[in-house]
Amino acid sequence: MEGCAEGTWAYLSSGTWSLMGLEFAKAQLSKRMLELNLTNEGGVDGTYRVLKNITGLWLVQQCKRAFEAGGRKAEYGRLARLAKAAPALRSFVDADDARFVNPPNMPAAIQDHCRQTGQAVPESEGALVRCALESLALKYETVLGCLEEVSGKRVEVIHIVGGGSRNALLNQLTADACNRPVLAGPVEATALGNVLLQARADAEIGSLEDLRAIVRNSCEVSSFEPNPSQARAWEDARGGMPPAM
């Protein structure tokens, strides 16, 4: 975000839930903000975070829980490998649909939705997790469009932070779906922010720019570039999404 103008970089806090937004010097109070269900949150140094809450890796976590309840080993790394090997862009769900808030069985809820909307029904663990991750990536792309609409500017890069930034497959899918570069990390963004703001309050750090420089120089960040060969496939996927999306 160094050197990026206001509204031209987006942040995505990725975890059980996702928060995606932009930083502004002033609160955004237009009628369109309300229509798009975007909110303002106060930030450091009088800034405002315009954002939308999105159901995040909850879908994958609840799939994992269901797999384990059925007696299957469901370590996250294994699920990511299975999802990466599964066929791409076959079926999608709206991650924010009420049916996925807390269903008794997440895999069954995903399968029922795909069946009801005439899509290919994911049967394997890998296909179910891939469906969840690709659906999240498409949701991020939709929200990105809303954010660009209210800002009037094109977002040039997406910064993903939090525990979900360790999911390399989701990071790449997000870069592909949004057709934007993704920078992933730090993982422990909440803890780092807490410590650094305490240091700032103690006058150990002089400015917000200094604080962000410390983060950049202290944390490993991974880069993910959109794959041009996938652009048409993602465009077709957006056009084939069920109406609920």
C-alpha positions as CSV (number, residue, x, y, z in Angstrom):
1,M,0.0,0.0,0.0
2,E,3.1,2.2,0.1
3,G,2.7,4.9,-2.5
4,C,-0.9,3.9,-3.4
5,A,-3.5,6.6,-3.6
6,E,-6.6,6.5,-1.5
7,G,-9.2,4.0,-2.7
8,T,-6.7,2.2,-5.1
9,W,-5.8,-0.7,-2.7
10,A,-8.2,-3.0,-0.9
11,Y,-7.7,-5.0,2.2
12,L,-9.2,-8.4,2.9
13,S,-9.1,-9.8,6.4
14,S,-9.4,-13.6,5.7
15,G,-10.4,-16.0,8.4
16,T,-13.6,-17.7,9.6
17,W,-15.3,-14.5,8.4
18,S,-13.9,-12.1,5.8
19,L,-13.8,-8.3,5.9
20,M,-13.1,-6.6,2.6
21,G,-12.8,-2.9,2.2
22,L,-11.0,0.4,1.4
23,E,-9.4,3.1,3.6
24,F,-10.6,6.7,3.3
25,A,-9.8,9.9,5.0
26,K,-13.6,10.7,5.4
27,A,-16.6,8.5,6.1
28,Q,-18.6,7.6,3.0
29,L,-22.3,8.5,3.6
30,S,-23.9,8.2,0.2
31,K,-27.3,6.5,-0.4
32,R,-25.4,4.0,-2.6
33,M,-23.4,2.9,0.4
34,L,-26.6,1.9,2.2
35,E,-28.0,0.2,-0.9
36,L,-24.8,-1.9,-1.2
37,N,-24.8,-2.8,2.5
38,L,-21.4,-1.3,3.1
39,T,-20.4,0.2,6.4
40,N,-17.9,2.7,7.8
41,E,-15.6,1.8,10.7
42,G,-13.3,4.2,12.4
43,G,-9.6,3.6,12.0
44,V,-6.3,4.9,13.3
45,D,-5.5,8.6,12.8
46,G,-9.1,9.6,11.9
47,T,-9.3,7.3,8.9
48,Y,-12.3,5.3,7.9
49,R,-12.5,1.7,6.7
50,V,-15.4,1.2,4.2
51,L,-16.1,-2.5,4.3
52,K,-18.4,-5.4,3.8
53,N,-18.7,-8.4,6.1
54,I,-18.5,-11.7,4.2
55,T,-18.9,-15.3,5.3
56,G,-15.3,-16.6,5.0
57,L,-13.6,-19.9,5.6
58,W,-16.5,-20.9,7.8
59,L,-17.7,-23.0,4.9
60,V,-14.5,-25.0,4.8
61,Q,-14.2,-25.2,8.6
62,Q,-17.7,-26.7,8.7
63,C,-17.0,-29.1,5.9
64,K,-13.9,-30.3,7.8
65,R,-16.1,-30.8,10.9
66,A,-18.5,-32.9,8.9
67,F,-15.8,-35.0,7.3
68,E,-14.3,-35.7,10.7
69,A,-17.7,-36.6,12.2
70,G,-17.9,-39.2,9.5
71,G,-14.6,-40.7,10.6
72,R,-12.4,-39.2,7.9
73,K,-9.1,-37.5,8.4
74,A,-9.5,-33.9,7.4
75,E,-6.3,-31.9,8.0
76,Y,-6.4,-28.5,6.3
77,G,-3.3,-29.1,4.2
78,R,-4.8,-32.3,2.9
79,L,-8.1,-30.7,2.1
80,A,-6.3,-27.9,0.2
81,R,-4.3,-30.4,-1.8
82,L,-7.5,-32.3,-2.7
83,A,-9.3,-29.1,-3.6
84,K,-6.4,-28.0,-5.9
85,A,-6.6,-31.3,-7.7
86,A,-10.4,-31.2,-8.1
87,P,-12.0,-30.0,-11.4
88,A,-12.2,-26.2,-11.5
89,L,-15.2,-23.8,-11.8
90,R,-18.0,-26.4,-11.9
91,S,-20.4,-25.2,-9.2
92,F,-20.9,-22.2,-6.9
93,V,-22.8,-21.1,-3.9
94,D,-23.5,-17.7,-2.3
95,A,-21.4,-17.8,0.8
96,D,-23.7,-15.3,2.5
97,D,-26.9,-17.3,1.9
98,A,-28.7,-17.9,5.2
99,R,-28.7,-21.7,4.5
100,F,-24.9,-21.7,5.2
101,V,-25.0,-19.8,8.5
102,N,-25.0,-22.9,10.6
103,P,-26.4,-26.0,8.8
104,P,-26.4,-29.4,10.5
105,N,-24.2,-30.6,7.7
106,M,-22.3,-28.1,5.6
107,P,-21.4,-30.6,2.7
108,A,-25.0,-31.6,2.4
109,A,-26.1,-27.9,2.4
110,I,-23.7,-27.1,-0.4
111,Q,-24.8,-30.2,-2.4
112,D,-28.5,-29.4,-1.9
113,H,-28.0,-25.8,-3.2
114,C,-26.1,-27.0,-6.2
115,R,-28.7,-29.6,-7.0
116,Q,-31.6,-27.1,-6.6
117,T,-29.8,-24.6,-8.9
118,G,-29.1,-27.2,-11.6
119,Q,-25.3,-27.2,-11.2
120,A,-22.9,-30.1,-11.0
121,V,-23.1,-31.5,-7.5
122,P,-19.7,-31.8,-5.7
123,E,-19.4,-35.2,-4.2
124,S,-15.8,-35.6,-3.1
125,E,-14.1,-33.8,-0.3
126,G,-11.8,-32.0,-2.7
127,A,-14.8,-30.9,-4.9
128,L,-16.7,-29.6,-1.9
129,V,-13.8,-27.6,-0.6
130,R,-13.0,-26.3,-4.1
131,C,-16.6,-25.2,-4.5
132,A,-16.5,-23.3,-1.2
133,L,-13.2,-21.6,-2.1
134,E,-14.1,-20.6,-5.7
135,S,-17.5,-19.3,-4.4
136,L,-15.6,-17.1,-1.9
137,A,-13.3,-15.8,-4.6
138,L,-16.3,-14.9,-6.7
139,K,-17.9,-13.2,-3.7
140,Y,-14.8,-11.2,-3.2
141,E,-14.9,-10.1,-6.9
142,T,-18.5,-9.0,-6.4
143,V,-17.7,-7.0,-3.3
144,L,-14.7,-5.5,-5.0
145,G,-17.0,-4.1,-7.7
146,C,-19.2,-2.5,-5.1
147,L,-16.2,-0.9,-3.4
148,E,-15.0,0.5,-6.7
149,E,-18.4,1.8,-7.5
150,V,-18.5,3.9,-4.3
151,S,-14.9,5.1,-4.6
152,G,-15.0,5.8,-8.3
153,K,-11.5,4.3,-8.6
154,R,-10.0,1.1,-9.8
155,V,-8.4,-1.1,-7.1
156,E,-4.9,-2.0,-8.2
157,V,-3.9,-4.5,-5.5
158,I,-5.6,-6.6,-2.8
159,H,-3.8,-7.1,0.5
160,I,-4.9,-10.3,2.3
161,V,-4.2,-10.6,6.0
162,G,-5.1,-12.9,8.8
163,G,-5.1,-16.7,9.2
164,G,-6.7,-17.2,5.8
165,S,-3.7,-15.6,4.1
166,R,-2.0,-19.0,4.6
167,N,-4.4,-20.6,2.2
168,A,-2.4,-20.3,-1.0
169,L,-5.1,-21.8,-3.2
170,L,-7.7,-19.3,-2.0
171,N,-5.2,-16.5,-2.5
172,Q,-4.6,-17.6,-6.1
173,L,-8.3,-18.0,-6.8
174,T,-8.9,-14.5,-5.5
175,A,-6.3,-13.1,-7.8
176,D,-7.8,-14.9,-10.7
177,A,-11.4,-14.1,-9.9
178,C,-10.7,-10.4,-9.2
179,N,-8.1,-10.1,-11.9
180,R,-5.9,-8.2,-9.5
181,P,-2.5,-9.0,-7.9
182,V,-2.8,-10.3,-4.3
183,L,-0.3,-9.7,-1.5
184,A,-0.8,-12.2,1.3
185,G,0.4,-11.6,4.8
186,P,0.9,-11.0,7.7
187,V,-0.9,-13.9,9.2
188,E,-1.0,-12.5,12.8
189,A,-2.3,-9.1,11.6
190,T,-4.6,-8.6,14.7
191,A,-1.8,-9.2,17.2
192,L,0.7,-7.1,15.3
193,G,-1.8,-4.2,15.0
194,N,-2.5,-4.3,18.7
195,V,1.2,-4.3,19.7
196,L,2.1,-1.6,17.2
197,L,-0.7,0.7,18.2
198,Q,0.3,0.4,21.8
199,A,3.8,1.4,20.8
200,R,2.4,4.3,18.8
201,A,0.4,5.4,21.9
202,D,3.7,5.3,23.9
203,A,5.3,7.5,21.2
204,E,7.7,4.7,20.2
205,I,6.3,5.0,16.6
206,G,5.9,8.4,15.0
207,S,3.3,7.9,12.3
208,L,0.9,5.6,10.5
209,E,3.4,5.4,7.7
210,D,6.1,4.4,10.1
211,L,3.9,1.7,11.6
212,R,3.1,0.2,8.2
213,A,6.8,0.3,7.3
214,I,7.6,-1.8,10.4
215,V,5.0,-4.4,9.3
216,R,6.4,-4.5,5.7
217,N,9.9,-4.9,7.0
218,S,9.0,-7.5,9.6
219,C,6.7,-9.9,7.9
220,E,6.9,-12.3,5.0
221,V,4.5,-11.4,2.2
222,S,3.6,-13.8,-0.6
223,S,2.6,-12.5,-4.1
224,F,-0.1,-14.0,-6.3
225,E,-0.6,-12.8,-9.9
226,P,-3.8,-13.3,-11.8
227,N,-3.4,-16.0,-14.5
228,P,-4.3,-14.5,-17.9
229,S,-5.2,-18.0,-19.3
230,Q,-7.9,-18.3,-16.7
231,A,-9.6,-14.9,-17.4
232,R,-12.2,-16.3,-19.8
233,A,-13.1,-19.2,-17.6
234,W,-13.8,-16.9,-14.6
235,E,-15.8,-14.6,-16.8
236,D,-17.9,-17.6,-17.9
237,A,-18.2,-18.6,-14.2
238,R,-19.6,-15.2,-13.3
239,G,-22.1,-15.4,-16.1
240,G,-23.2,-18.9,-15.0
241,M,-23.7,-18.2,-11.3
242,P,-27.1,-19.0,-9.8
243,P,-29.4,-15.9,-9.3
244,A,-28.8,-16.0,-5.5
245,M,-25.2,-14.9,-6.1
